[in-house]
Amino acid sequence: MKTIIKSTRNVVLPIITIVAMLSAINGCKKADQPTPTPTPPTTTPPVTTPQDESIKSISLIGLRVDSGFCYKIGYDLPEIGDSNTSPTVSKLRLFENGVELGPAHSTHHDIRSFGLGQFSHWGNTLYFSTSDNSNPLTNGRKYTYTMK
């Protein structure tokens, strides 16, 4: 037993001595560096309905399931919607309980497949999904829009 302790001491003590010497020579690099100031996570606050624009309610009468997460409704809006020749002409901004949905001008495939608030004002039809992919006919939320 004495032999094991003695041989362990002969191995461990030189290693500890080397580590201590290296620390003294090099100094502790981490201690020399200033402590970084923690930065809060960057989150974009939800955009709410602007107060200076004319806000109009969307009646869900006539709303139909398109497919997947997409719902569509024909609307007679004062401004023209997107088309194949002008895919980003619509100025419609869509809101769910006052929080802006988007992105606008989304492809109908992405609205159907992913949802999560994407929408498209295409011609005189509004294709949209809710923020959590729930059914807008049963989720109890109010949908409004503005035309920039």
Backbone as CSV, one residue per row, in Angstrom:
resi,resn,N_x,N_y,N_z,CA_x,CA_y,CA_z,C_x,C_y,C_z
1,MET,0.817,-1.186,0.000,0.000,0.000,0.000,0.862,1.253,0.000
2,LYS,1.939,1.215,0.801,2.851,2.344,0.856,3.466,2.599,-0.511
3,THR,3.743,1.519,-1.251,4.348,1.643,-2.569,3.394,2.346,-3.530
4,ILE,2.104,2.013,-3.486,1.102,2.642,-4.365,0.988,4.124,-4.041
5,ILE,0.905,4.468,-2.773,0.794,5.869,-2.369,2.047,6.627,-2.781
6,LYS,3.209,6.018,-2.568,4.464,6.672,-2.905,4.560,6.890,-4.419
7,SER,4.203,5.870,-5.212,4.297,6.019,-6.666,3.245,7.006,-7.183
8,THR,2.059,7.067,-6.569,1.045,8.038,-6.963,1.534,9.443,-6.661
9,ARG,2.170,9.600,-5.480,2.710,10.896,-5.109,3.808,11.306,-6.086
10,ASN,4.612,10.380,-6.506,5.694,10.676,-7.439,5.164,11.090,-8.818
11,VAL,3.973,10.651,-9.184,3.382,11.012,-10.478,2.536,12.280,-10.362
12,VAL,1.717,12.358,-9.351,0.770,13.459,-9.215,1.461,14.757,-8.825
13,LEU,2.386,14.728,-7.884,3.030,15.951,-7.426,3.791,16.668,-8.547
14,PRO,4.544,15.973,-9.385,5.202,16.695,-10.484,4.204,17.332,-11.461
15,ILE,3.085,16.676,-11.715,2.080,17.236,-12.620,1.489,18.508,-12.018
16,ILE,1.161,18.488,-10.749,0.614,19.664,-10.072,1.634,20.795,-10.092
17,THR,2.904,20.476,-9.870,3.961,21.480,-9.880,4.090,22.112,-11.267
18,ILE,4.031,21.316,-12.329,4.129,21.832,-13.706,2.950,22.745,-14.012
19,VAL,1.766,22.346,-13.646,0.565,23.157,-13.890,0.665,24.481,-13.147
20,ALA,1.118,24.449,-11.913,1.252,25.669,-11.122,2.284,26.606,-11.747
21,MET,3.390,26.054,-12.242,4.418,26.873,-12.876,3.906,27.499,-14.164
22,LEU,3.204,26.736,-14.967,2.657,27.279,-16.219,1.645,28.388,-15.945
23,SER,0.836,28.213,-14.944,-0.135,29.247,-14.585,0.564,30.518,-14.150
24,ALA,1.643,30.375,-13.395,2.379,31.542,-12.925,3.068,32.250,-14.084
25,ILE,3.601,31.488,-15.044,4.297,32.089,-16.190,3.316,32.798,-17.122
26,ASN,2.274,32.118,-17.495,1.318,32.655,-18.467,0.278,33.575,-17.850
27,GLY,0.041,33.463,-16.600,-1.036,34.218,-15.976,-2.359,33.614,-16.410
28,CYS,-3.357,34.022,-15.794,-4.686,33.528,-16.148,-5.276,34.455,-17.190
29,LYS,-5.354,34.007,-18.421,-5.842,34.844,-19.525,-7.297,35.269,-19.301
30,LYS,-8.094,34.381,-18.766,-9.504,34.695,-18.567,-9.674,35.832,-17.559
31,ALA,-8.816,35.849,-16.531,-8.918,36.888,-15.512,-8.506,38.241,-16.068
32,ASP,-7.589,38.256,-17.076,-7.133,39.504,-17.662,-8.181,40.152,-18.565
33,GLN,-9.116,39.369,-19.076,-10.117,39.893,-19.998,-11.252,40.538,-19.228
34,PRO,-11.773,41.662,-19.761,-12.913,42.283,-19.068,-14.140,41.391,-19.166
35,THR,-14.933,41.433,-18.150,-16.158,40.645,-18.146,-17.137,41.262,-19.130
36,PRO,-17.586,40.459,-20.117,-18.517,41.034,-21.093,-19.857,41.362,-20.452
37,THR,-20.425,42.456,-20.908,-21.745,42.843,-20.424,-22.774,41.982,-21.140
38,PRO,-23.627,41.316,-20.397,-24.617,40.474,-21.066,-25.577,41.342,-21.884
39,THR,-25.850,40.867,-23.083,-26.796,41.586,-23.934,-28.111,40.834,-23.930
40,PRO,-29.201,41.547,-23.790,-30.499,40.870,-23.791,-30.771,40.285,-25.167
41,PRO,-31.534,39.207,-25.235,-31.853,38.633,-26.535,-32.633,39.650,-27.363
42,THR,-32.328,39.653,-28.640,-33.019,40.598,-29.511,-34.299,39.956,-30.032
43,THR,-35.383,40.578,-29.698,-36.671,40.126,-30.202,-37.376,41.326,-30.803
44,THR,-38.039,41.079,-31.887,-38.780,42.144,-32.525,-40.182,42.163,-31.923
45,PRO,-40.587,43.294,-31.361,-41.924,43.338,-30.790,-42.958,43.231,-31.902
46,PRO,-44.107,42.654,-31.601,-45.133,42.547,-32.634,-45.592,43.931,-33.078
47,VAL,-45.822,44.036,-34.351,-46.309,45.305,-34.901,-47.809,45.340,-34.683
48,THR,-48.287,46.420,-34.119,-49.712,46.539,-33.864,-50.342,47.470,-34.885
49,THR,-51.648,47.456,-34.925,-52.384,48.266,-35.884,-52.029,49.731,-35.727
50,PRO,-51.618,50.375,-36.807,-51.311,51.802,-36.713,-52.574,52.603,-36.437
51,GLN,-52.430,53.643,-35.633,-53.588,54.426,-35.239,-54.021,55.434,-36.300
52,ASP,-53.102,55.797,-37.206,-53.424,56.847,-38.161,-54.009,56.325,-39.475
53,GLU,-54.127,55.021,-39.624,-54.673,54.480,-40.857,-56.116,54.038,-40.634
54,SER,-56.872,54.002,-41.712,-58.251,53.562,-41.649,-58.291,52.045,-41.478
55,ILE,-58.811,51.606,-40.356,-58.868,50.179,-40.043,-60.249,49.657,-40.409
56,LYS,-60.260,48.584,-41.183,-61.532,47.998,-41.597,-61.591,46.551,-41.132
57,SER,-62.766,46.144,-40.644,-62.962,44.764,-40.210,-63.152,43.853,-41.406
58,ILE,-62.732,42.619,-41.252,-62.954,41.606,-42.280,-64.105,40.731,-41.820
59,SER,-65.143,40.697,-42.604,-66.252,39.806,-42.318,-65.852,38.412,-42.793
60,LEU,-66.022,37.428,-41.938,-65.638,36.065,-42.298,-66.772,35.306,-42.974
61,ILE,-67.871,36.007,-43.273,-68.963,35.384,-44.011,-68.448,35.080,-45.415
62,GLY,-68.564,33.856,-45.830,-68.066,33.445,-47.136,-66.645,32.906,-47.099
63,LEU,-66.036,32.875,-45.909,-64.686,32.333,-45.777,-64.704,30.839,-46.058
64,ARG,-63.743,30.379,-46.839,-63.655,28.950,-47.176,-62.249,28.442,-46.884
65,VAL,-62.179,27.161,-46.579,-60.879,26.516,-46.441,-60.346,26.305,-47.846
66,ASP,-59.128,26.771,-48.085,-58.489,26.541,-49.377,-57.857,25.152,-49.345
67,SER,-56.843,24.971,-48.565,-56.263,23.675,-48.208,-55.147,23.923,-47.213
68,GLY,-54.792,22.893,-46.477,-53.756,23.046,-45.456,-54.160,24.099,-44.437
69,PHE,-53.279,25.083,-44.227,-53.535,26.148,-43.259,-54.132,27.388,-43.901
70,CYS,-54.453,27.317,-45.178,-54.898,28.492,-45.936,-56.423,28.600,-45.978
71,TYR,-56.884,29.828,-45.741,-58.299,30.170,-45.858,-58.393,31.276,-46.900
72,LYS,-59.500,31.313,-47.621,-59.632,32.361,-48.638,-61.033,32.942,-48.618
73,ILE,-61.068,34.205,-49.002,-62.335,34.915,-49.060,-62.232,35.958,-50.160
74,GLY,-63.287,36.054,-50.952,-63.339,37.073,-51.989,-63.709,38.405,-51.364
75,TYR,-63.007,39.450,-51.750,-63.238,40.755,-51.164,-63.198,41.814,-52.237
76,ASP,-64.122,42.740,-52.180,-64.121,43.874,-53.089,-63.384,45.012,-52.390
77,LEU,-62.075,45.053,-52.586,-61.240,46.046,-51.917,-61.024,47.247,-52.834
78,PRO,-60.767,48.410,-52.247,-60.618,49.622,-53.048,-59.365,49.633,-53.923
79,GLU,-58.373,48.815,-53.593,-57.144,48.784,-54.384,-56.924,47.391,-54.935
80,ILE,-56.201,47.339,-56.044,-55.950,46.079,-56.725,-54.973,45.217,-55.931
81,GLY,-55.146,43.904,-56.060,-54.244,42.970,-55.401,-53.125,42.534,-56.329
82,ASP,-52.294,41.649,-55.825,-51.173,41.127,-56.602,-51.668,40.329,-57.803
83,SER,-50.777,40.134,-58.768,-51.068,39.332,-59.961,-49.752,38.747,-60.458
84,ASN,-49.829,37.945,-61.512,-48.607,37.359,-62.076,-47.667,38.447,-62.594
85,THR,-48.217,39.503,-63.177,-47.369,40.571,-63.725,-46.929,41.567,-62.660
86,SER,-47.678,41.687,-61.587,-47.330,42.593,-60.474,-47.483,41.848,-59.154
87,PRO,-46.511,40.991,-58.787,-46.681,40.123,-57.612,-46.558,40.801,-56.256
88,THR,-46.222,42.101,-56.223,-46.101,42.778,-54.920,-46.776,44.148,-54.924
89,VAL,-47.818,44.305,-55.738,-48.481,45.606,-55.845,-49.444,45.885,-54.681
90,SER,-49.960,44.861,-54.042,-50.936,45.044,-52.964,-50.327,45.808,-51.789
91,LYS,-51.107,46.711,-51.238,-50.686,47.483,-50.064,-51.434,47.042,-48.811
92,LEU,-52.138,45.923,-48.913,-52.939,45.440,-47.794,-52.044,44.984,-46.642
93,ARG,-52.409,45.417,-45.443,-51.787,44.959,-44.201,-52.872,44.268,-43.398
94,LEU,-52.614,43.049,-42.979,-53.600,42.221,-42.294,-53.245,42.102,-40.816
95,PHE,-54.277,42.204,-39.955,-54.071,42.160,-38.509,-54.991,41.127,-37.872
96,GLU,-54.473,40.472,-36.856,-55.230,39.507,-36.052,-55.235,40.036,-34.627
97,ASN,-56.408,40.438,-34.144,-56.520,41.062,-32.811,-55.529,42.220,-32.656
98,GLY,-55.354,42.992,-33.712,-54.493,44.166,-33.656,-53.020,43.921,-33.894
99,VAL,-52.602,42.670,-34.024,-51.201,42.342,-34.271,-51.039,41.993,-35.755
100,GLU,-50.074,42.642,-36.389,-49.895,42.464,-37.826,-49.434,41.050,-38.171
101,LEU,-50.072,40.477,-39.198,-49.687,39.172,-39.715,-48.731,39.367,-40.886
102,GLY,-48.102,38.304,-41.299,-47.224,38.398,-42.455,-46.244,37.252,-42.493
103,PRO,-45.456,37.209,-43.516,-45.269,38.245,-44.506,-46.394,38.294,-45.528
104,ALA,-46.588,39.506,-46.053,-47.529,39.708,-47.151,-46.894,39.162,-48.427
105,HIS,-47.666,39.040,-49.475,-47.203,38.583,-50.791,-46.623,37.168,-50.737
106,SER,-47.014,36.366,-49.737,-46.519,34.995,-49.635,-47.109,34.156,-50.756
107,THR,-46.372,33.122,-51.135,-46.924,32.227,-52.158,-48.062,31.434,-51.539
108,HIS,-49.010,31.088,-52.345,-50.164,30.338,-51.831,-49.715,28.972,-51.334
109,HIS,-48.706,28.402,-51.957,-48.155,27.126,-51.501,-47.609,27.250,-50.073
110,ASP,-46.863,28.339,-49.795,-46.312,28.529,-48.445,-47.409,28.775,-47.416
111,ILE,-48.439,29.511,-47.800,-49.559,29.742,-46.869,-50.218,28.410,-46.540
112,ARG,-50.446,27.577,-47.561,-51.085,26.273,-47.346,-50.202,25.341,-46.515
113,SER,-48.908,25.333,-46.812,-47.997,24.371,-46.187,-47.527,24.780,-44.800
114,PHE,-47.257,26.057,-44.597,-46.646,26.505,-43.350,-47.561,27.397,-42.510
115,GLY,-48.391,28.200,-43.152,-49.301,29.079,-42.414,-48.568,30.108,-41.591
116,LEU,-48.893,30.158,-40.298,-48.251,31.033,-39.314,-48.350,32.508,-39.669
117,GLY,-49.516,32.920,-40.183,-49.778,34.336,-40.419,-49.451,34.849,-41.805
118,GLN,-48.927,34.005,-42.660,-48.626,34.447,-44.018,-49.929,34.748,-44.753
119,PHE,-49.864,35.709,-45.696,-51.064,36.009,-46.463,-50.715,36.577,-47.827
120,SER,-51.763,36.612,-48.673,-51.622,37.142,-50.022,-52.943,37.785,-50.434
121,HIS,-52.861,39.019,-50.870,-54.019,39.704,-51.456,-53.837,39.561,-52.967
122,TRP,-54.521,38.588,-53.539,-54.334,38.215,-54.942,-55.617,38.559,-55.708
123,GLY,-55.510,39.528,-56.608,-56.714,39.961,-57.323,-57.700,40.532,-56.331
124,ASN,-58.898,39.931,-56.278,-59.882,40.373,-55.285,-60.135,39.280,-54.244
125,THR,-59.130,38.421,-54.034,-59.238,37.347,-53.048,-58.132,37.497,-52.010
126,LEU,-58.497,37.277,-50.765,-57.535,37.294,-49.677,-57.270,35.852,-49.256
127,TYR,-56.039,35.418,-49.408,-55.583,34.109,-48.952,-54.781,34.373,-47.676
128,PHE,-55.128,33.692,-46.585,-54.393,33.945,-45.347,-54.406,32.745,-44.422
129,SER,-53.505,32.788,-43.452,-53.454,31.802,-42.382,-53.408,32.571,-41.064
130,THR,-53.829,31.927,-40.017,-53.809,32.573,-38.703,-52.412,32.449,-38.101
131,SER,-52.147,33.212,-37.070,-50.810,33.225,-36.465,-50.408,31.875,-35.884
132,ASP,-51.384,31.074,-35.451,-51.084,29.767,-34.856,-51.701,28.612,-35.631
133,ASN,-52.104,28.898,-36.879,-52.702,27.899,-37.779,-54.046,27.361,-37.278
134,SER,-54.713,28.114,-36.413,-56.039,27.707,-35.958,-57.076,28.126,-37.005
135,ASN,-58.292,27.706,-36.800,-59.386,28.024,-37.716,-59.933,29.413,-37.376
136,PRO,-59.896,30.354,-38.309,-60.377,31.704,-38.005,-61.884,31.777,-37.745
137,LEU,-62.620,30.754,-38.150,-64.062,30.734,-37.899,-64.383,30.350,-36.456
138,THR,-63.436,29.690,-35.792,-63.718,29.214,-34.436,-62.738,29.733,-33.374
139,ASN,-61.680,30.447,-33.764,-60.694,30.862,-32.768,-61.077,32.138,-32.005
140,GLY,-62.166,32.807,-32.412,-62.657,33.964,-31.680,-61.864,35.253,-31.870
141,ARG,-60.967,35.282,-32.823,-60.154,36.483,-33.052,-60.773,37.388,-34.105
142,LYS,-60.411,38.657,-34.015,-60.926,39.655,-34.958,-59.846,39.935,-36.006
143,TYR,-60.248,39.944,-37.269,-59.322,40.206,-38.368,-59.669,41.542,-39.010
144,THR,-58.657,42.362,-39.144,-58.830,43.693,-39.724,-57.741,43.929,-40.762
145,TYR,-57.922,44.998,-41.554,-56.904,45.325,-42.533,-56.827,46.821,-42.739
146,THR,-55.709,47.245,-43.276,-55.529,48.622,-43.734,-54.897,48.539,-45.119
147,MET,-55.039,49.621,-45.866,-54.392,49.717,-47.174,-53.431,50.883,-47.070
148,LYS,-52.190,50.622,-46.703,-51.144,51.648,-46.482,-51.583,52.948,-47.019
